[in-house]
Amino acid sequence: MERDAGKKARDGSGQVRVDWMYVGGFFDGEGGVSVAARAWSNTLALKVTMGQKSQGILKKIHAFLLTQGIHSVIYRPKMGISTLEIGRVDDLTRYLSSVPSIIKRKQVDCALQYLRGRCRETP
């Protein structure tokens, strides 16, 4: 694998190599944890989202997550930005426990605490 300062990790074929480090960097730059209220059940729902104009990299991340046992869905709204979402509790817990986020570490930690029933702040 080649790696230059400021360049993406690539395998010998020149393709972007998607691994946890890549996903963590992508999440820090293009993703986040969001909270939505479910009025019908009086609960909060968490989800992880990552957005991108091109679906190509989202498909690679989606495929990588599947190899890690994490279900995700890619949505393509009319605005032209595709979004990868992780919303199932087990998948969120697995993802948030594995992603090596730096910039959004506080969001990740608080979301994990909330999922485990211990967070008092909004992520």
MARVEX-513245 format. One record per residue: x, y, z of N, C-alpha, C in turn; chain; residue number from 1; residue in three letters. Coordinates in nm, 4 decimals. Layout:
residues N
(site (X Y Z) (X Y Z) (X Y Z) 'A' NUM 'ALA') ...
***
This chain:
residues 123
(site (0.0834 -0.1180 0.0000) (0.0000 0.0000 0.0000) (0.0879 0.1244 0.0000) 'A' 1 'MET') (site (0.0559 0.2204 -0.0846) (0.1289 0.3463 -0.0904) (0.0581 0.4486 -0.0029) 'A' 2 'GLU') (site (0.1368 0.5366 0.0585) (0.0771 0.6445 0.1363) (0.1704 0.7647 0.1291) 'A' 3 'ARG') (site (0.1195 0.8776 0.0803) (0.1950 1.0022 0.0771) (0.1201 1.1023 0.1630) 'A' 4 'ASP') (site (0.1915 1.2002 0.2177) (0.1276 1.3025 0.2994) (0.0176 1.3705 0.2190) 'A' 5 'ALA') (site (-0.1013 1.3763 0.2754) (-0.2128 1.4427 0.2105) (-0.2795 1.3630 0.1008) 'A' 6 'GLY') (site (-0.2362 1.2406 0.0749) (-0.2965 1.1589 -0.0305) (-0.3692 1.0405 0.0305) 'A' 7 'LYS') (site (-0.4659 0.9891 -0.0411) (-0.5447 0.8757 0.0054) (-0.4640 0.7471 0.0012) 'A' 8 'LYS') (site (-0.4955 0.6578 0.0953) (-0.4321 0.5257 0.0940) (-0.4809 0.4514 -0.0293) 'A' 9 'ALA') (site (-0.3868 0.3944 -0.1041) (-0.4225 0.3222 -0.2257) (-0.3552 0.1870 -0.2235) 'A' 10 'ARG') (site (-0.4249 0.0886 -0.2806) (-0.3616 -0.0423 -0.2931) (-0.2749 -0.0407 -0.4193) 'A' 11 'ASP') (site (-0.2115 -0.1504 -0.4524) (-0.1221 -0.1557 -0.5674) (-0.1880 -0.1252 -0.7001) 'A' 12 'GLY') (site (-0.3209 -0.1388 -0.7095) (-0.3909 -0.1145 -0.8354) (-0.4269 0.0325 -0.8547) 'A' 13 'SER') (site (-0.3961 0.1159 -0.7569) (-0.4316 0.2572 -0.7676) (-0.5699 0.2883 -0.7137) 'A' 14 'GLY') (site (-0.6420 0.1882 -0.6683) (-0.7758 0.2074 -0.6125) (-0.7661 0.2533 -0.4671) 'A' 15 'GLN') (site (-0.8636 0.3312 -0.4224) (-0.8689 0.3725 -0.2826) (-0.8917 0.2487 -0.1969) 'A' 16 'VAL') (site (-0.8091 0.2331 -0.0939) (-0.8207 0.1190 -0.0028) (-0.9083 0.1613 0.1143) 'A' 17 'ARG') (site (-1.0265 0.1027 0.1261) (-1.1184 0.1374 0.2338) (-1.0946 0.0422 0.3507) 'A' 18 'VAL') (site (-1.0560 0.1010 0.4638) (-1.0385 0.0267 0.5880) (-1.0917 0.1163 0.7005) 'A' 19 'ASP') (site (-1.0761 0.0751 0.8255) (-1.1306 0.1550 0.9350) (-1.0665 0.2934 0.9428) 'A' 20 'TRP') (site (-0.9385 0.3036 0.9130) (-0.8731 0.4349 0.9168) (-0.9324 0.5281 0.8106) 'A' 21 'MET') (site (-0.9564 0.4751 0.6915) (-1.0165 0.5551 0.5847) (-1.1578 0.5976 0.6248) 'A' 22 'TYR') (site (-1.2368 0.5022 0.6749) (-1.3751 0.5321 0.7145) (-1.3764 0.6366 0.8260) 'A' 23 'VAL') (site (-1.2841 0.6255 0.9220) (-1.2770 0.7237 1.0301) (-1.2476 0.8638 0.9787) 'A' 24 'GLY') (site (-1.1541 0.8760 0.8866) (-1.1222 1.0060 0.8281) (-1.2371 1.0619 0.7463) 'A' 25 'GLY') (site (-1.3021 0.9747 0.6694) (-1.4164 1.0174 0.5884) (-1.5302 1.0636 0.6793) 'A' 26 'PHE') (site (-1.5566 0.9864 0.7858) (-1.6611 1.0219 0.8820) (-1.6310 1.1569 0.9466) 'A' 27 'PHE') (site (-1.5061 1.1794 0.9875) (-1.4696 1.3072 1.0491) (-1.4931 1.4242 0.9543) 'A' 28 'ASP') (site (-1.4688 1.4045 0.8244) (-1.4845 1.5124 0.7278) (-1.6236 1.5276 0.6698) 'A' 29 'GLY') (site (-1.6922 1.4176 0.6482) (-1.8188 1.4204 0.5738) (-1.9373 1.3594 0.6483) 'A' 30 'GLU') (site (-1.9176 1.3235 0.7746) (-2.0239 1.2529 0.8456) (-2.0588 1.3157 0.9781) 'A' 31 'GLY') (site (-2.1442 1.2447 1.0499) (-2.1838 1.2905 1.1819) (-2.2868 1.1979 1.2429) 'A' 32 'GLY') (site (-2.3151 1.2237 1.3692) (-2.4190 1.1518 1.4420) (-2.5339 1.2490 1.4586) 'A' 33 'VAL') (site (-2.6543 1.2071 1.4221) (-2.7698 1.2949 1.4380) (-2.8729 1.2300 1.5291) 'A' 34 'SER') (site (-2.9550 1.3150 1.5891) (-3.0588 1.2712 1.6812) (-3.1913 1.3219 1.6279) 'A' 35 'VAL') (site (-3.2905 1.2340 1.6236) (-3.4248 1.2733 1.5801) (-3.5252 1.2241 1.6836) 'A' 36 'ALA') (site (-3.6271 1.3043 1.7087) (-3.7325 1.2648 1.8020) (-3.8360 1.1812 1.7285) 'A' 37 'ALA') (site (-3.8760 1.0743 1.7922) (-3.9853 0.9917 1.7404) (-4.1093 1.0232 1.8238) 'A' 38 'ARG') (site (-4.1939 1.1094 1.7711) (-4.3109 1.1547 1.8457) (-4.4048 1.0401 1.8806) 'A' 39 'ALA') (site (-4.4182 0.9444 1.7910) (-4.5117 0.8341 1.8124) (-4.4705 0.7430 1.9273) 'A' 40 'TRP') (site (-4.3413 0.7415 1.9618) (-4.2973 0.6539 2.0711) (-4.2310 0.7315 2.1849) 'A' 41 'SER') (site (-4.2265 0.8648 2.1723) (-4.1669 0.9501 2.2740) (-4.0226 0.9090 2.3054) 'A' 42 'ASN') (site (-3.9466 0.8767 2.2006) (-3.8070 0.8365 2.2161) (-3.7196 0.9157 2.1196) 'A' 43 'THR') (site (-3.5902 0.9026 2.1379) (-3.4939 0.9612 2.0459) (-3.4332 0.8510 1.9613) 'A' 44 'LEU') (site (-3.4053 0.8827 1.8367) (-3.3407 0.7871 1.7466) (-3.2091 0.8476 1.6991) 'A' 45 'ALA') (site (-3.1035 0.7703 1.7094) (-2.9728 0.8126 1.6599) (-2.9487 0.7533 1.5229) 'A' 46 'LEU') (site (-2.8688 0.8221 1.4436) (-2.8210 0.7633 1.3188) (-2.6886 0.8279 1.2829) 'A' 47 'LYS') (site (-2.6080 0.7511 1.2127) (-2.4819 0.7997 1.1579) (-2.5062 0.8261 1.0108) 'A' 48 'VAL') (site (-2.4616 0.9408 0.9624) (-2.4747 0.9725 0.8202) (-2.3407 1.0201 0.7657) 'A' 49 'THR') (site (-2.3187 0.9899 0.6387) (-2.2028 1.0403 0.5653) (-2.2529 1.0794 0.4275) 'A' 50 'MET') (site (-2.2247 1.2019 0.3839) (-2.2737 1.2497 0.2559) (-2.1621 1.2724 0.1554) 'A' 51 'GLY') (site (-2.1997 1.2589 0.0274) (-2.1018 1.2762 -0.0804) (-2.1766 1.2921 -0.2119) 'A' 52 'GLN') (site (-2.1253 1.3757 -0.3034) (-2.1860 1.3895 -0.4357) (-2.1782 1.2598 -0.5145) 'A' 53 'LYS') (site (-2.0623 1.1972 -0.5107) (-2.0418 1.0733 -0.5855) (-2.0786 0.9532 -0.4995) 'A' 54 'SER') (site (-2.1603 0.8643 -0.5550) (-2.1980 0.7441 -0.4812) (-2.0853 0.6425 -0.4755) 'A' 55 'GLN') (site (-1.9851 0.6552 -0.5625) (-1.8796 0.5550 -0.5722) (-1.8121 0.5239 -0.4404) 'A' 56 'GLY') (site (-1.7655 0.6272 -0.3694) (-1.6956 0.6017 -0.2432) (-1.7926 0.5530 -0.1366) 'A' 57 'ILE') (site (-1.9171 0.6022 -0.1399) (-2.0157 0.5538 -0.0429) (-2.0431 0.4053 -0.0636) 'A' 58 'LEU') (site (-2.0438 0.3619 -0.1892) (-2.0632 0.2192 -0.2174) (-1.9463 0.1369 -0.1648) 'A' 59 'LYS') (site (-1.8244 0.1910 -0.1757) (-1.7073 0.1197 -0.1230) (-1.7126 0.1125 0.0293) 'A' 60 'LYS') (site (-1.7533 0.2207 0.0928) (-1.7668 0.2200 0.2389) (-1.8769 0.1236 0.2798) 'A' 61 'ILE') (site (-1.9892 0.1272 0.2074) (-2.1006 0.0348 0.2337) (-2.0531 -0.1103 0.2253) 'A' 62 'HIS') (site (-1.9777 -0.1427 0.1214) (-1.9261 -0.2795 0.1041) (-1.8309 -0.3160 0.2182) 'A' 63 'ALA') (site (-1.7440 -0.2232 0.2572) (-1.6533 -0.2489 0.3692) (-1.7319 -0.2746 0.4974) 'A' 64 'PHE') (site (-1.8326 -0.1903 0.5240) (-1.9118 -0.2072 0.6458) (-1.9807 -0.3433 0.6486) 'A' 65 'LEU') (site (-2.0276 -0.3897 0.5335) (-2.0889 -0.5232 0.5274) (-1.9902 -0.6308 0.5700) 'A' 66 'LEU') (site (-1.8633 -0.6158 0.5320) (-1.7630 -0.7154 0.5729) (-1.7401 -0.7121 0.7234) 'A' 67 'THR') (site (-1.7796 -0.6026 0.7868) (-1.7650 -0.5890 0.9317) (-1.8953 -0.6221 1.0055) 'A' 68 'GLN') (site (-1.9959 -0.6684 0.9298) (-2.1245 -0.7040 0.9897) (-2.2125 -0.5851 1.0217) 'A' 69 'GLY') (site (-2.1915 -0.4737 0.9512) (-2.2673 -0.3510 0.9761) (-2.3546 -0.3196 0.8554) 'A' 70 'ILE') (site (-2.4864 -0.3127 0.8783) (-2.5826 -0.2808 0.7724) (-2.5905 -0.1287 0.7567) 'A' 71 'HIS') (site (-2.5860 -0.0822 0.6337) (-2.6049 0.0598 0.6044) (-2.6881 0.0712 0.4773) 'A' 72 'SER') (site (-2.7425 0.1902 0.4556) (-2.8260 0.2161 0.3380) (-2.7759 0.3440 0.2722) 'A' 73 'VAL') (site (-2.7739 0.3459 0.1388) (-2.7368 0.4669 0.0651) (-2.8634 0.5271 0.0051) 'A' 74 'ILE') (site (-2.8869 0.6543 0.0363) (-3.0006 0.7276 -0.0182) (-2.9484 0.8309 -0.1166) 'A' 75 'TYR') (site (-3.0243 0.8524 -0.2227) (-2.9879 0.9528 -0.3226) (-3.1052 1.0487 -0.3408) 'A' 76 'ARG') (site (-3.1103 1.1533 -0.2614) (-3.2199 1.2492 -0.2736) (-3.2063 1.3339 -0.3997) 'A' 77 'PRO') (site (-3.3076 1.4103 -0.4281) (-3.3123 1.4909 -0.5500) (-3.2068 1.6014 -0.5534) 'A' 78 'LYS') (site (-3.1533 1.6402 -0.4403) (-3.0571 1.7508 -0.4348) (-2.9198 1.7129 -0.4892) 'A' 79 'MET') (site (-2.8951 1.5858 -0.5177) (-2.7688 1.5463 -0.5768) (-2.6626 1.4989 -0.4795) 'A' 80 'GLY') (site (-2.6896 1.5052 -0.3508) (-2.5953 1.4560 -0.2506) (-2.6451 1.3212 -0.2010) 'A' 81 'ILE') (site (-2.5637 1.2185 -0.2191) (-2.5989 1.0853 -0.1695) (-2.5585 1.0757 -0.0230) 'A' 82 'SER') (site (-2.6344 0.9979 0.0523) (-2.6091 0.9828 0.1947) (-2.6079 0.8364 0.2331) 'A' 83 'THR') (site (-2.5035 0.7950 0.3034) (-2.4975 0.6619 0.3616) (-2.5454 0.6762 0.5055) 'A' 84 'LEU') (site (-2.6398 0.5900 0.5461) (-2.6942 0.5974 0.6816) (-2.6833 0.4633 0.7518) 'A' 85 'GLU') (site (-2.6541 0.4708 0.8808) (-2.6552 0.3549 0.9693) (-2.7534 0.3897 1.0799) 'A' 86 'ILE') (site (-2.8580 0.3078 1.0967) (-2.9611 0.3436 1.1927) (-3.0024 0.2358 1.2907) 'A' 87 'GLY') (site (-2.9731 0.1111 1.2615) (-3.0105 0.0036 1.3533) (-2.9203 0.0076 1.4763) 'A' 88 'ARG') (site (-2.9787 -0.0134 1.5939) (-2.9043 -0.0005 1.7191) (-2.7800 -0.0891 1.7219) 'A' 89 'VAL') (site (-2.7927 -0.2159 1.6854) (-2.6766 -0.3060 1.6872) (-2.5686 -0.2593 1.5901) 'A' 90 'ASP') (site (-2.6104 -0.2129 1.4723) (-2.5143 -0.1647 1.3726) (-2.4478 -0.0349 1.4179) 'A' 91 'ASP') (site (-2.5273 0.0550 1.4770) (-2.4713 0.1795 1.5302) (-2.3675 0.1508 1.6378) 'A' 92 'LEU') (site (-2.4025 0.0612 1.7291) (-2.3111 0.0275 1.8381) (-2.1816 -0.0316 1.7840) 'A' 93 'THR') (site (-2.1925 -0.1215 1.6885) (-2.0733 -0.1836 1.6295) (-1.9890 -0.0789 1.5558) 'A' 94 'ARG') (site (-2.0546 0.0057 1.4763) (-1.9832 0.1093 1.4013) (-1.9135 0.2069 1.4968) 'A' 95 'TYR') (site (-1.9893 0.2606 1.5916) (-1.9347 0.3615 1.6817) (-1.8240 0.3057 1.7708) 'A' 96 'LEU') (site (-1.8295 0.1772 1.7992) (-1.7246 0.1124 1.8789) (-1.5983 0.0890 1.7972) 'A' 97 'SER') (site (-1.6106 0.0875 1.6659) (-1.4981 0.0526 1.5784) (-1.4340 0.1707 1.5072) 'A' 98 'SER') (site (-1.5104 0.2746 1.4773) (-1.4588 0.3843 1.3946) (-1.3536 0.4652 1.4716) 'A' 99 'VAL') (site (-1.2364 0.4868 1.4103) (-1.1308 0.5627 1.4776) (-1.1439 0.7132 1.4529) 'A' 100 'PRO') (site (-1.2558 0.7697 1.4947) (-1.2799 0.9125 1.4755) (-1.1883 0.9945 1.5662) 'A' 101 'SER') (site (-1.1424 1.1070 1.5144) (-1.0619 1.1992 1.5947) (-1.1409 1.3280 1.6168) 'A' 102 'ILE') (site (-1.1817 1.3914 1.5083) (-1.2518 1.5200 1.5146) (-1.3874 1.5057 1.5842) 'A' 103 'ILE') (site (-1.4585 1.3995 1.5564) (-1.5939 1.3810 1.6105) (-1.5972 1.2782 1.7235) 'A' 104 'LYS') (site (-1.4854 1.2635 1.7936) (-1.4749 1.1635 1.9007) (-1.5789 1.1862 2.0096) 'A' 105 'ARG') (site (-1.6045 1.3129 2.0470) (-1.7022 1.3418 2.1528) (-1.8419 1.2965 2.1106) 'A' 106 'LYS') (site (-1.8801 1.3232 1.9845) (-2.0099 1.2765 1.9335) (-2.0188 1.1250 1.9407) 'A' 107 'GLN') (site (-1.9118 1.0583 1.8968) (-1.9090 0.9119 1.8947) (-1.9224 0.8573 2.0359) 'A' 108 'VAL') (site (-1.8448 0.9101 2.1294) (-1.8481 0.8603 2.2670) (-1.9833 0.8837 2.3329) 'A' 109 'ASP') (site (-2.0405 1.0018 2.3129) (-2.1705 1.0321 2.3729) (-2.2800 0.9458 2.3117) 'A' 110 'CYS') (site (-2.2749 0.9244 2.1807) (-2.3745 0.8383 2.1153) (-2.3654 0.6962 2.1692) 'A' 111 'ALA') (site (-2.2446 0.6462 2.1885) (-2.2276 0.5125 2.2469) (-2.2835 0.5078 2.3882) 'A' 112 'LEU') (site (-2.2570 0.6108 2.4668) (-2.3102 0.6155 2.6031) (-2.4624 0.6181 2.6014) 'A' 113 'GLN') (site (-2.5199 0.6968 2.5099) (-2.6659 0.7024 2.4993) (-2.7223 0.5651 2.4633) 'A' 114 'TYR') (site (-2.6607 0.4998 2.3666) (-2.7077 0.3674 2.3258) (-2.6985 0.2674 2.4403) 'A' 115 'LEU') (site (-2.6035 0.2886 2.5279) (-2.5866 0.2002 2.6444) (-2.6620 0.2524 2.7665) 'A' 116 'ARG') (site (-2.7370 0.3640 2.7479) (-2.8216 0.4162 2.8542) (-2.7531 0.5043 2.9565) 'A' 117 'GLY') (site (-2.6374 0.5653 2.9206) (-2.5634 0.6412 3.0205) (-2.5359 0.7862 2.9824) 'A' 118 'ARG') (site (-2.5830 0.8349 2.8705) (-2.5485 0.9711 2.8280) (-2.6544 1.0700 2.8756) 'A' 119 'CYS') (site (-2.6100 1.1822 2.9297) (-2.7014 1.2863 2.9767) (-2.7013 1.4080 2.8847) 'A' 120 'ARG') (site (-2.6094 1.4118 2.7882) (-2.5998 1.5246 2.6940) (-2.6484 1.4815 2.5568) 'A' 121 'GLU') (site (-2.6848 1.5787 2.4750) (-2.7144 1.5506 2.3349) (-2.5823 1.5388 2.2609) 'A' 122 'THR') (site (-2.5625 1.4319 2.1797) (-2.4361 1.4181 2.1058) (-2.4180 1.5277 2.0040) 'A' 123 'PRO') 
***
